[in-house]
């Protein structure tokens, strides 16, 4: 059934929330709209962010960044900086380990050594008594460079004779089936069916090129961390990170020390969106603390953050599709080229991820896809919410509309007749499961009034549709659940709540297993000493992966409670009935509350009630499935559909998004309020990706390094977002839940582009669709018509 509720949006408008519900049985906690457990601390200012960390005798750390895109370092003179009163430490590569590290490819060092490879690369760092002294010390460091030829164009970087930015690439350790050469740090290929024969037999062939831009994650809180030593000399790092376990491991690798020699403590995050993964400031902060023998904190300014951190990499795509005359897709070929900047980082992962999903949410029996990730001197890039699929969705869903228009078929009808099917393999050979794309299309089309509006809107207005496919279930997760002596419950996890309500959802999952009110359960992100290993708050995985680990841990502790209850009730475990946190025998009689059983632990009559859960969605492929492809199978698949309605000013190219409907396949909404918040927030970011946001580079330098010039959508730019949650419980998810974190960002850009085309007949194939780009496209379309 569909239930609806009304929720005021930031502009005071009214947003309709449609919820297509699955009958999943009665629930005590899962499915309830519970308030977020971190809401009070954030609303009252009690949450501890990086800026709030103050340690005794703490110094201020600052980093000297390269101002050259490519240059040899001839000398670094630190004399004047070190002699400045108030300076406690000045360090360079000479004070850092020479061990390379990296997530996919070990190609990074903490500081530039003999060469700098991008503007913004750390060259030196200082620790001083205050920020002013630290800034003055940076200005006193003299670096002599010899400029080298830079490469800013990834296509030029591929040409024979181009300067090789990493001459030792063959010796770099790769954590995937590496295909790397020249300036290519990753090449991967996947193929299915007989693509050439399918193209030869196709009635029509369409080929287009698309480009997506360099985008910053635009979180409110800049990067910050602090480092200090305890009385035993052991290092502690306080940092704003999305990945406690990964940060811990990579930090130890970068410093070339055992992981047991340091501890990572996560802080409340003021946003991440993929921009606060792994390590960033932490190795430098530790080295400064070690050199100064005092605690050090580094906190970037907003300007430094925009100019030197790891934004979403730019991509270019070539898509070629073959179709029958009646509109059935028979073949597709995709080539993706990604600009990694100076180091591979997460760009390798984003390229690998999109290649396997290059068919989109469609039945295309013959397909091949290739991706290359290329070193340039443009910066040091990373990833953002959507992990490659936000970029590819713009290209592929725009391409779908081009085909539909040329064939004279409604874009929605064209999609409906080509939807993917349960059980068919994607390019990585994994069979699709949990396919609910038809349900999300039907929900979005009905809720938005698409059929009533298409072709009937006023001049200058248009409506567009875009679908998505994504994955959830990535690598491992573990958790522990402890029943305390007062019968309250603690969930022990390394998962950081980055503003998504993850901790609230994990509480609800544990409470559901134990039959307790969620208010009796608490979740906290522990430090790396106490937290079970977890990949972190990334990749739409926390509720699915960590949620499954919490479910298993809760089931483990529940089985211990039942055994204890059976002993107390003098019956068999199979006879124990649990209801509302109380235990009795099936035949009736005495009822024992959990509080009495938990008290036995304090009295020494029972060992601690602690359950453990360890979850891995899928093991790696037994055999390689393609050239250079290194991802494992995923847990399950996620689908969604957005419909956008726009108004275009033909005289200026200005676009206003009037309405946006977002239908998402969520499996089961553990906390519908949190899920709706994710959808609405992701939709806002998707609008920014489509219309406004772009880090502008000039010879490798960011030229719009403030939020005055880096445009993000405001409340005035975001319309009423209508959400439709399609709930069809997935058997692999905790209580049927799927991930939802990344996917709302993917469809808005192509849906808006398609709505613009519907309104004007102009197709823009490069993001963002700025007024200037759209105006040029409008002029070109007018000239073509004449």
Secondary structure as the mmCIF struct_conf table of DSSP 4:
data_model
#
loop_
_struct_conf.conf_type_id
_struct_conf.id
_struct_conf.beg_label_comp_id
_struct_conf.beg_label_asym_id
_struct_conf.beg_label_seq_id
_struct_conf.end_label_comp_id
_struct_conf.end_label_asym_id
_struct_conf.end_label_seq_id
STRN STRN1 UNK A 2 UNK A 8
TURN_TY1_P TURN_TY1_P1 UNK A 10 UNK A 11
BEND BEND1 UNK A 12 UNK A 12
STRN STRN2 UNK A 14 UNK A 20
BEND BEND2 UNK A 28 UNK A 29
TURN_TY1_P TURN_TY1_P2 UNK A 30 UNK A 31
HELX_LH_PP_P HELX_LH_PP_P1 UNK A 34 UNK A 36
TURN_TY1_P TURN_TY1_P3 UNK A 37 UNK A 38
HELX_RH_AL_P HELX_RH_AL_P1 UNK A 39 UNK A 43
TURN_TY1_P TURN_TY1_P4 UNK A 44 UNK A 45
BEND BEND3 UNK A 47 UNK A 47
HELX_RH_3T_P HELX_RH_3T_P1 UNK A 50 UNK A 52
TURN_TY1_P TURN_TY1_P5 UNK A 56 UNK A 57
HELX_LH_PP_P HELX_LH_PP_P2 UNK A 58 UNK A 58
STRN STRN3 UNK A 59 UNK A 65
HELX_LH_PP_P HELX_LH_PP_P3 UNK A 66 UNK A 66
BEND BEND4 UNK A 69 UNK A 70
STRN STRN4 UNK A 71 UNK A 77
HELX_RH_AL_P HELX_RH_AL_P2 UNK A 79 UNK A 83
BEND BEND5 UNK A 84 UNK A 84
TURN_TY1_P TURN_TY1_P6 UNK A 85 UNK A 86
STRN STRN5 UNK A 87 UNK A 91
HELX_RH_3T_P HELX_RH_3T_P2 UNK A 93 UNK A 95
BEND BEND6 UNK A 96 UNK A 96
STRN STRN6 UNK A 101 UNK A 101
BEND BEND7 UNK A 103 UNK A 104
STRN STRN7 UNK A 105 UNK A 105
STRN STRN8 UNK A 108 UNK A 108
BEND BEND8 UNK A 110 UNK A 111
BEND BEND9 UNK A 114 UNK A 114
STRN STRN9 UNK A 115 UNK A 116
BEND BEND10 UNK A 118 UNK A 118
TURN_TY1_P TURN_TY1_P7 UNK A 119 UNK A 120
STRN STRN10 UNK A 122 UNK A 128
BEND BEND11 UNK A 129 UNK A 130
HELX_RH_AL_P HELX_RH_AL_P3 UNK A 131 UNK A 139
TURN_TY1_P TURN_TY1_P8 UNK A 140 UNK A 140
STRN STRN11 UNK A 142 UNK A 147
HELX_RH_AL_P HELX_RH_AL_P4 UNK A 154 UNK A 157
TURN_TY1_P TURN_TY1_P9 UNK A 158 UNK A 158
BEND BEND12 UNK A 159 UNK A 159
TURN_TY1_P TURN_TY1_P10 UNK A 160 UNK A 161
BEND BEND13 UNK A 162 UNK A 162
HELX_LH_PP_P HELX_LH_PP_P4 UNK A 163 UNK A 164
BEND BEND14 UNK A 165 UNK A 165
TURN_TY1_P TURN_TY1_P11 UNK A 167 UNK A 168
HELX_RH_3T_P HELX_RH_3T_P3 UNK A 169 UNK A 171
BEND BEND15 UNK A 172 UNK A 172
STRN STRN12 UNK A 174 UNK A 174
BEND BEND16 UNK A 175 UNK A 177
STRN STRN13 UNK A 181 UNK A 181
TURN_TY1_P TURN_TY1_P12 UNK A 182 UNK A 183
STRN STRN14 UNK A 184 UNK A 192
BEND BEND17 UNK A 193 UNK A 193
HELX_RH_AL_P HELX_RH_AL_P5 UNK A 195 UNK A 201
BEND BEND18 UNK A 203 UNK A 203
STRN STRN15 UNK A 204 UNK A 212
STRN STRN16 UNK A 215 UNK A 215
BEND BEND19 UNK A 220 UNK A 221
HELX_LH_PP_P HELX_LH_PP_P5 UNK A 222 UNK A 223
STRN STRN17 UNK A 224 UNK A 229
TURN_TY1_P TURN_TY1_P13 UNK A 231 UNK A 232
BEND BEND20 UNK A 233 UNK A 233
STRN STRN18 UNK A 235 UNK A 239
BEND BEND21 UNK A 242 UNK A 242
HELX_RH_AL_P HELX_RH_AL_P6 UNK A 244 UNK A 255
TURN_TY1_P TURN_TY1_P14 UNK A 256 UNK A 256
BEND BEND22 UNK A 257 UNK A 257
HELX_RH_3T_P HELX_RH_3T_P4 UNK A 259 UNK A 261
STRN STRN19 UNK A 262 UNK A 266
BEND BEND23 UNK A 270 UNK A 270
TURN_TY1_P TURN_TY1_P15 UNK A 273 UNK A 276
BEND BEND24 UNK A 278 UNK A 278
BEND BEND25 UNK A 280 UNK A 281
HELX_RH_AL_P HELX_RH_AL_P7 UNK A 282 UNK A 292
TURN_TY1_P TURN_TY1_P16 UNK A 293 UNK A 293
BEND BEND26 UNK A 294 UNK A 294
STRN STRN20 UNK A 296 UNK A 299
HELX_RH_AL_P HELX_RH_AL_P8 UNK A 302 UNK A 308
BEND BEND27 UNK A 309 UNK A 309
HELX_LH_PP_P HELX_LH_PP_P6 UNK A 311 UNK A 311
STRN STRN21 UNK A 312 UNK A 312
HELX_LH_PP_P HELX_LH_PP_P7 UNK A 313 UNK A 314
STRN STRN22 UNK A 315 UNK A 323
TURN_TY1_P TURN_TY1_P17 UNK A 325 UNK A 326
BEND BEND28 UNK A 327 UNK A 327
STRN STRN23 UNK A 329 UNK A 341
TURN_TY1_P TURN_TY1_P18 UNK A 342 UNK A 342
BEND BEND29 UNK A 343 UNK A 343
TURN_TY1_P TURN_TY1_P19 UNK A 345 UNK A 346
HELX_RH_AL_P HELX_RH_AL_P9 UNK A 347 UNK A 356
TURN_TY1_P TURN_TY1_P20 UNK A 357 UNK A 359
BEND BEND30 UNK A 361 UNK A 361
STRN STRN24 UNK A 362 UNK A 362
BEND BEND31 UNK A 365 UNK A 365
STRN STRN25 UNK A 366 UNK A 375
BEND BEND32 UNK A 377 UNK A 378
STRN STRN26 UNK A 380 UNK A 380
STRN STRN27 UNK A 382 UNK A 382
TURN_TY1_P TURN_TY1_P21 UNK A 385 UNK A 388
HELX_RH_AL_P HELX_RH_AL_P10 UNK A 389 UNK A 407
TURN_TY1_P TURN_TY1_P22 UNK A 408 UNK A 408
HELX_RH_AL_P HELX_RH_AL_P11 UNK A 411 UNK A 416
TURN_TY1_P TURN_TY1_P23 UNK A 417 UNK A 418
STRN STRN28 UNK A 419 UNK A 419
TURN_TY1_P TURN_TY1_P24 UNK A 422 UNK A 423
STRN STRN29 UNK A 425 UNK A 425
TURN_TY1_P TURN_TY1_P25 UNK A 427 UNK A 428
BEND BEND33 UNK A 429 UNK A 429
HELX_LH_PP_P HELX_LH_PP_P8 UNK A 430 UNK A 430
STRN STRN30 UNK A 431 UNK A 431
HELX_LH_PP_P HELX_LH_PP_P9 UNK A 432 UNK A 432
BEND BEND34 UNK A 434 UNK A 434
HELX_RH_AL_P HELX_RH_AL_P12 UNK A 437 UNK A 448
TURN_TY1_P TURN_TY1_P26 UNK A 449 UNK A 449
HELX_RH_AL_P HELX_RH_AL_P13 UNK A 450 UNK A 453
TURN_TY1_P TURN_TY1_P27 UNK A 454 UNK A 456
BEND BEND35 UNK A 457 UNK A 457
HELX_LH_PP_P HELX_LH_PP_P10 UNK A 458 UNK A 458
TURN_TY1_P TURN_TY1_P28 UNK A 459 UNK A 460
STRN STRN31 UNK A 461 UNK A 472
BEND BEND36 UNK A 475 UNK A 475
STRN STRN32 UNK A 476 UNK A 483
TURN_TY1_P TURN_TY1_P29 UNK A 485 UNK A 486
BEND BEND37 UNK A 487 UNK A 487
STRN STRN33 UNK A 489 UNK A 493
BEND BEND38 UNK A 499 UNK A 500
HELX_RH_AL_P HELX_RH_AL_P14 UNK A 502 UNK A 514
TURN_TY1_P TURN_TY1_P30 UNK A 515 UNK A 515
HELX_RH_3T_P HELX_RH_3T_P5 UNK A 518 UNK A 520
STRN STRN34 UNK A 521 UNK A 525
TURN_TY1_P TURN_TY1_P31 UNK A 528 UNK A 530
BEND BEND39 UNK A 531 UNK A 531
HELX_LH_PP_P HELX_LH_PP_P11 UNK A 532 UNK A 533
STRN STRN35 UNK A 534 UNK A 534
BEND BEND40 UNK A 537 UNK A 537
TURN_TY1_P TURN_TY1_P32 UNK A 539 UNK A 540
HELX_RH_PI_P HELX_RH_PI_P1 UNK A 542 UNK A 546
HELX_RH_AL_P HELX_RH_AL_P15 UNK A 547 UNK A 569
TURN_TY1_P TURN_TY1_P33 UNK A 570 UNK A 570
BEND BEND41 UNK A 571 UNK A 571
HELX_RH_3T_P HELX_RH_3T_P6 UNK A 573 UNK A 575
STRN STRN36 UNK A 576 UNK A 579
TURN_TY1_P TURN_TY1_P34 UNK A 580 UNK A 581
STRN STRN37 UNK A 582 UNK A 585
TURN_TY1_P TURN_TY1_P35 UNK A 586 UNK A 587
STRN STRN38 UNK A 591 UNK A 593
HELX_RH_AL_P HELX_RH_AL_P16 UNK A 594 UNK A 602
TURN_TY1_P TURN_TY1_P36 UNK A 603 UNK A 604
BEND BEND42 UNK A 605 UNK A 606
STRN STRN39 UNK A 609 UNK A 616
BEND BEND43 UNK A 617 UNK A 617
HELX_LH_PP_P HELX_LH_PP_P12 UNK A 619 UNK A 621
BEND BEND44 UNK A 622 UNK A 623
BEND BEND45 UNK A 626 UNK A 626
STRN STRN40 UNK A 627 UNK A 627
TURN_TY1_P TURN_TY1_P37 UNK A 628 UNK A 628
HELX_LH_PP_P HELX_LH_PP_P13 UNK A 631 UNK A 633
BEND BEND46 UNK A 635 UNK A 635
STRN STRN41 UNK A 636 UNK A 649
TURN_TY1_P TURN_TY1_P38 UNK A 650 UNK A 653
STRN STRN42 UNK A 654 UNK A 665
BEND BEND47 UNK A 667 UNK A 668
BEND BEND48 UNK A 670 UNK A 671
HELX_RH_AL_P HELX_RH_AL_P17 UNK A 672 UNK A 691
TURN_TY1_P TURN_TY1_P39 UNK A 692 UNK A 692
STRN STRN43 UNK A 697 UNK A 698
TURN_TY1_P TURN_TY1_P40 UNK A 699 UNK A 700
STRN STRN44 UNK A 701 UNK A 702
BEND BEND49 UNK A 703 UNK A 703
BEND BEND50 UNK A 706 UNK A 706
TURN_TY1_P TURN_TY1_P41 UNK A 707 UNK A 709
BEND BEND51 UNK A 710 UNK A 710
TURN_TY1_P TURN_TY1_P42 UNK A 715 UNK A 717
STRN STRN45 UNK A 721 UNK A 726
TURN_TY1_P TURN_TY1_P43 UNK A 731 UNK A 732
BEND BEND52 UNK A 733 UNK A 733
HELX_RH_3T_P HELX_RH_3T_P7 UNK A 734 UNK A 736
TURN_TY1_P TURN_TY1_P44 UNK A 741 UNK A 743
HELX_RH_AL_P HELX_RH_AL_P18 UNK A 744 UNK A 760
BEND BEND53 UNK A 761 UNK A 761
STRN STRN46 UNK A 766 UNK A 766
BEND BEND54 UNK A 767 UNK A 768
HELX_RH_AL_P HELX_RH_AL_P19 UNK A 771 UNK A 785
#
